[in-house]
């Protein structure tokens, strides 16, 4: 599997090549939210800065947003989530991906957590 990076807010980013990546929320995030009932995805070709609100998630417990882990342009969305948001609960880092981006500033990847750092963050939360 390709290299994964994580945000402090529990989004993940999986590099597909040098300038494209897939984005979603971590297993921890979907567990905290509970059963997802609605997802609003961004428009394809939308340019967003790192930290911008890219998607909105509604669960039985709360509403939350998915932020852009790095600046980029939305190049694809996971339309399957519109009809079946529960895919995120079932497979948050696989079939439950949210969108794909073309990365505009690869240096921002250095600000994200690697897998070991993310697991340490989770241990600190418990």
Residue pairs with C-beta under 8 A, 6 or more apart in sequence:
1 14
2 14
2 15
2 16
3 14
3 15
4 12
4 13
4 14
4 15
4 93
4 115
5 12
5 13
5 14
5 15
5 69
5 109
5 112
5 113
5 114
6 12
6 13
6 26
6 112
6 113
6 114
6 115
6 117
6 118
6 121
7 13
7 67
7 69
7 112
7 113
8 113
8 121
9 29
9 67
10 25
10 26
10 28
10 29
10 32
11 23
11 24
11 25
11 26
11 29
11 66
11 67
11 69
12 23
12 24
12 25
12 26
12 69
12 93
13 21
13 22
13 23
13 69
13 70
13 109
13 112
14 21
14 22
14 23
14 93
14 97
15 21
15 109
16 22
16 100
18 106
19 102
19 103
19 106
20 75
20 100
20 101
20 102
20 103
21 69
21 70
21 72
21 100
21 101
21 103
22 97
22 99
22 100
23 54
23 66
23 68
23 69
23 97
23 98
23 99
23 100
23 101
24 66
24 88
24 92
24 93
24 96
24 97
24 98
25 57
25 66
25 88
25 92
25 96
25 98
26 92
26 93
26 118
27 92
27 93
28 122
28 125
29 64
29 92
30 36
30 88
30 89
30 92
30 96
33 57
33 59
33 61
33 62
33 64
34 59
34 60
34 61
35 59
35 60
35 86
35 89
36 57
36 58
36 59
36 85
36 86
36 88
36 89
37 58
37 59
37 60
37 85
38 57
38 58
38 85
39 55
39 56
39 57
39 58
39 81
39 82
39 85
39 88
39 98
40 55
40 56
41 55
41 77
41 78
41 79
41 81
41 82
41 98
41 99
42 48
42 54
42 55
42 74
42 77
42 99
43 74
44 74
44 75
44 76
44 77
45 73
45 74
45 75
46 73
46 74
47 71
47 72
47 73
47 74
47 104
48 54
48 68
48 71
48 72
48 73
48 74
49 68
49 71
50 68
50 69
50 70
50 71
50 105
50 108
50 111
51 67
51 68
52 67
52 68
53 65
53 66
53 67
54 65
54 66
54 67
54 68
54 74
54 98
54 99
55 65
55 66
55 98
55 99
56 63
56 64
56 65
56 66
57 63
57 64
57 65
57 66
57 85
57 88
66 98
68 101
69 108
69 112
70 101
70 103
70 104
70 105
70 106
70 108
70 109
70 111
70 112
71 103
71 104
71 105
71 108
72 101
72 102
72 103
72 104
73 101
73 102
73 104
74 99
74 100
74 101
75 100
75 101
75 102
76 99
76 100
77 98
77 99
77 100
78 87
78 96
78 97
78 98
78 99
80 87
80 95
81 87
81 88
81 96
81 98
87 95
87 96
88 96
88 98
89 96
90 96
103 109
113 121
